[in-house]
């Protein structure tokens, strides 16, 4: 599947998750299910907010326009998710409203001869 480049290329669940990452700012989402290459957001994943006291970032919430070009990290995140048939993101760390790193459990399909497809 191709990498999305703007919010117009996103599925409704992906748009919702972009908004949630932006609102979170700093923190992580835990136990995010992936089904057929799409985030399954019902029930909503566990959300853990990071708070730094005395930091300007703690009180800053940006409002995003309705449509915008995706940052590289967001595009790469959804490209990865779209290529997972089924799995669970154990933890995705968010910094400045962008995906920073993740731990994912998935079982790649094994092709004949015991090699990963």
Backbone as a ProteinNet text record, in pm:
[ID]
protein_1_A
[PRIMARY]
XXXXXXXXXXXXXXXXXXXXXXXXXXXXXXXXXXXXXXXXXXXXXXXXXXXXXXXXXXXXXXXXXXXXXXXXXXXXXXXXXXXXXXXXXXXXXXXXXXXXXXXXXXXXXXXXXXXXX
[TERTIARY]
85	0	89.4	43.6	124.4	123.7	226.3	239.5	146.9	64.2	-20.2	67	24.5	103	28.2	-104.7	-183.1	-301.4	-370.2	-485.5	-594.7	-595.7	-694.9	-675.8	-552.8	-521.6	-552.9	-599.7	-618	-758.1	-764.9	-892.6	-949.1	-1079.3	-1136.8	-1066.6	-1031.9	-963.5	-824.9	-758.4	-625.6	-635.2	-736.6	-757.7	-782.2	-861.9	-892.7	-765.4	-678.2	-555.9	-457.1	-449.7	-364.7	-410.2	-540.2	-594.2	-561	-573.7	-543.7	-396	-306.7	-163	-132.1	-193.9	-171.9	-220.8	-335.8	-392.7	-307	-255.1	-171.8	-40.9	21	146.9	264.9	273.6	380.2	318	356	304	308.9	213.3	211.6	70.6	48.4	-72.3	-28	-105.4	-71	-183.1	-144.2	-236.7	-331.5	-273.6	-351.1	-361.5	-482.5	-505.6	-498.7	-444.3	-443.8	-517.8	-616.3	-693.2	-702.3	-657.6	-661.7	-596.3	-482.4	-407.6	-465.3	-559.4	-622.1	-623.9	-605.7	-613.2	-755.8	-770.3	-901.2	-909.6	-986.8	-989.2	-1107.5	-1179.7	-1290.2	-1271	-1234.4	-1225.4	-1100.2	-1107.8	-997.3	-874.5	-755.5	-635.4	-602.2	-529.4	-483.9	-397.1	-424	-349.4	-279.1	-147.2	-67.5	-2.5	-37.6	15.3	142.6	244	366.2	353.6	386	374.5	509.2	559.7	682	643	674.7	640.5	743	693.9	780.9	823	760.6	794.3	687.6	731.1	635	550.1	604.9	530.4	410.5	414	306.1	173	175.1	50.5	16.3	97.2	77.5	-9.6	-121.8	-208.2	-231.4	-193.4	-210.6	-341.1	-404.1	-520.4	-475.1	-502.5	-458.9	-568.5	-529.1	-629.1	-695.8	-807.9	-879.9	-799.8	-730.3	-649.1	-507.3	-408.1	-268.7	-180.1	-59.3	39.7	89.1	111.4	156.7	307.6	351	493.9	541.5	670.6	727.8	699	709.9	689.1	547.5	449.6	309.2	287.1	339.7	325.1	389.6	509	577.6	500.3	445.1	367.2	248.7	168.9	51.5	89.3	198.2	244.9	276.3	343	374.2	245.8	153.3	28.4	-49.5	-56.2	-133.4	-77.2	47.9	110.7	108.5	38.3	23.5	-118.6	-131.8	-264.7	-333.3	-261.3	-315.8	-200.3	-221.4	-117.8	-163.1	-69.3	-99.2	23.1	0.5	106.2	107.5	211.4	220.6	230.8	313.3	333.4	380.1	315.8	364.2	390.7	514.6	554.3	531.4	473.1	440.6	519.5	587.6	660.2	623	588.5	546	428.1	342.7	225.3	253.4	376.9	415.6	458.8	433.9	482.1	634.7	693.9	839.3	897.1	838	882.5	768.6	778.9	675.4	732.2	663.1	687.6	561.3	577.2	460.1	475	364.3	359.5	279.7	344.1	271.1	338.1	262.3	313.5	319.8	439.7	450.9	415.9	357.5	323.2	451.7	454.1	569.9	541.3	628.2	612.7	663.9	641.9	689.6	839.1	890.3	1032.7	1074.6	977.5	1011.4	1066.6	1049.7	1101.2	988.6	1021.9	921.1	879.7	753	699.7	731.6
-118	0	124.1	229.2	350.1	431.1	513.7	601.3	721.4	752.6	872.4	998	1103	1227.1	1343.7	1335.6	1442.6	1380.7	1463.1	1412.6	1362.4	1409.5	1362.3	1214.6	1163.4	1023.4	929.7	983	902.7	845	728.2	667	741.5	732.3	800.4	764	636.1	596	660.8	676	738	887.3	953.8	1095.8	1114.6	1025.6	1031.9	1015.2	923	897.9	1012.9	1075.6	1194.7	1303.9	1325.4	1426.3	1393.1	1266	1224.8	1243.6	1213.8	1234.9	1382.6	1466.9	1610.7	1662.2	1615.1	1657.8	1608.5	1485.8	1428.9	1506.7	1540.4	1614.4	1527.5	1490.3	1404.6	1292.5	1169.4	1055.7	931.8	842	718.8	659.6	579.5	498.9	354.4	276.5	137.6	46.1	-70.9	-177	-132.2	-80.6	-37.2	-155.2	-200.6	-314.7	-272.1	-361.5	-343.9	-462.4	-432.3	-536.5	-500.7	-590.4	-571.4	-440.2	-408.4	-289.3	-157.6	-163.6	-41.2	-43.2	74.1	85.1	56.2	-29.6	-59.6	20.9	126.9	221.9	206.3	94.2	67.7	-71.6	-81.4	26.1	111.8	234.9	328.6	274.7	286.2	236.1	315.7	252.3	320.3	438	554.7	675.9	722.5	746.1	791.7	922.8	1030.5	1162.7	1187	1242	1283.9	1431.2	1465	1603.6	1647.1	1758.9	1818.7	1950.1	1964.4	2086.7	2194.5	2316.6	2429	2433.1	2351.3	2344.8	2418	2489.8	2558.1	2458.4	2339.3	2237.4	2185.8	2193.6	2137.7	2206.8	2336.2	2411	2440.5	2396.1	2429.7	2325	2369.6	2284	2357	2291.5	2352	2305.4	2393.9	2357.8	2345.4	2231.3	2205.6	2239.7	2279.3	2302.5	2170.1	2178.6	2058.3	1967.1	2021.6	1943.2	1996.4	1905.1	1946	1831.8	1866.6	1767.3	1696.4	1566.8	1488.7	1500.8	1507.2	1500.5	1359.2	1347.1	1218.9	1108.8	1140.3	1039	982.4	1068.5	1025	937.2	980.4	903.1	765.4	759.2	631.3	541	599.4	522.1	455	532	473.5	378.6	403.4	309.2	174.4	178.8	55.3	-15.6	57.1	-2	-65	1.8	-48.8	-179.1	-208.6	-331.6	-443.6	-424.5	-528.1	-580.7	-710.6	-769.5	-770	-817.6	-820.9	-811.5	-736.8	-722.8	-628.3	-598	-506.3	-418.6	-288.8	-196.6	-197.5	-251.6	-256.9	-116	-32.6	104.1	189.2	303.3	401.2	530.1	573.9	695.3	815.5	920.1	1041.7	1157.2	1231.6	1351.4	1465	1577.9	1696	1661.7	1570	1532.4	1440.8	1388.4	1302.2	1165.4	1059.9	928.6	929.2	881.2	882.5	741.7	647.3	508.1	418.6	288.8	196.7	58	-18.7	-160.9	-229.6	-325.6	-389.7	-540.3	-606.2	-751.2	-788.6	-862.7	-914.5	-1042.8	-1121.3	-1248.7	-1242.4	-1216.1	-1212.3	-1348.9	-1345.8	-1472.2	-1543	-1673.2	-1753.7	-1817.7	-1788.2	-1845.7	-1990.5	-2064.1	-2201.8	-2203.3	-2306.7	-2319	-2247.7	-2196.8	-2135.9	-1995.9	-1926.8	-1791.6	-1691.9	-1571.6	-1467.2	-1414.2	-1391.7	-1339.6	-1193.2
0	0	0	-62	-73.1	55.2	67	183.8	166.7	268	258.9	266.1	195.9	196.9	259.7	266.3	328.4	401.6	477.3	551.5	457.8	334	237	204.5	224.2	194.6	311.3	423.5	543.7	555.3	615.6	651.4	772.4	798.2	914.7	1046.6	1065.3	1188.9	1197.2	1085.3	1082.9	1114.4	1059.6	1090.3	1240.7	1296.6	1438.5	1521.1	1481.5	1556.2	1542	1424.6	1407	1503.2	1510.4	1600.5	1746.3	1782.8	1920.1	1952.8	1857.4	1880.3	1899.3	1816.6	1828.5	1963.3	2004.8	2133.2	2250.5	2239	2344.9	2359.5	2248.9	2253.6	2291.6	2419.4	2470.4	2552	2522.5	2596.4	2511	2535.6	2457.8	2454.2	2352.5	2340.9	2356.2	2429.2	2453.4	2405.8	2357.9	2318.2	2206.6	2098.6	1982.3	1886.3	1861.3	1773.2	1626.5	1544.2	1398.2	1339	1255.3	1187.2	1039.5	955.8	810.9	769	831.5	793.4	841.6	937.1	988.1	1140.4	1200.7	1345.6	1391.2	1491.4	1550	1679.5	1680	1791	1885.4	1874.4	1964.6	2023.7	2149.5	2248.2	2225.7	2276.4	2261	2335.5	2274.7	2342.2	2469.1	2558.2	2678.5	2638.3	2696.3	2666.1	2792.3	2781.2	2894.4	2853.8	2923.3	2891.3	2971.3	2903.2	2970.3	3007.6	3130.8	3177	3232.9	3182.2	3235	3301.6	3426.5	3498.3	3466.1	3451	3419	3273.4	3190.5	3048.5	2967.7	2865.9	2778.8	2702.4	2675.4	2602.2	2679.3	2812.6	2894.3	2869.6	2840.2	2824.1	2678.7	2585.6	2445.2	2376.1	2321.2	2239.5	2108.4	2000	1868.3	1806.4	1733.1	1654.9	1510.5	1451.2	1314.8	1216	1094.8	990.4	951.9	882.4	842.4	752.7	657	564	568.9	569.8	571.3	524.2	483.8	444.4	569.7	558.5	673.2	690.1	814.4	844.4	810.2	779.5	739.2	841.7	972	1075.4	1071.7	1047.8	1042	919.2	805.8	682.2	696.2	754.4	773.7	870.5	975.8	1072.6	1004.3	928.1	864.1	751.4	682.7	580.7	646.3	761.4	833.8	875.4	939.6	988.4	873.3	760.5	647.1	591.6	623.2	575.4	678.5	789.5	892.3	884.3	856.6	847.7	983.8	1084.9	1220.3	1318.4	1424	1525.4	1633.7	1722.5	1831.4	1855.1	1852.9	1891.5	2043	2100.5	2246.5	2303.1	2235.6	2282.5	2165.8	2144.6	2048.6	2124.6	2121.2	2190.7	2100.2	2157.6	2084.5	2145.3	2058.3	2100.9	2007.7	2064.4	1986.9	1895.4	1938.5	1860.8	1744.1	1734.7	1623.3	1675.5	1596.7	1639.3	1639.9	1750.3	1763.8	1752.5	1825.7	1817.9	1864.4	1829.2	1874.5	1891.3	1973.5	1988.6	1939.7	1849.4	1789.9	1794	1823.3	1817.2	1693.3	1607.4	1491.9	1446.7	1376.1	1326.3	1175.1	1122.4	976.1	918.7	802.6	738.7	697.6	715.1	677.9	543.3	445.3	312.8	315.4	207.2	199.7	220.5	284.1	309.6	437.2	516.5	644.1	636.1	524.5	511	527.3	580.4	596.5	460.9	444.9	317.4	304.2
[MASK]
+++++++++++++++++++++++++++++++++++++++++++++++++++++++++++++++++++++++++++++++++++++++++++++++++++++++++++++++++++++

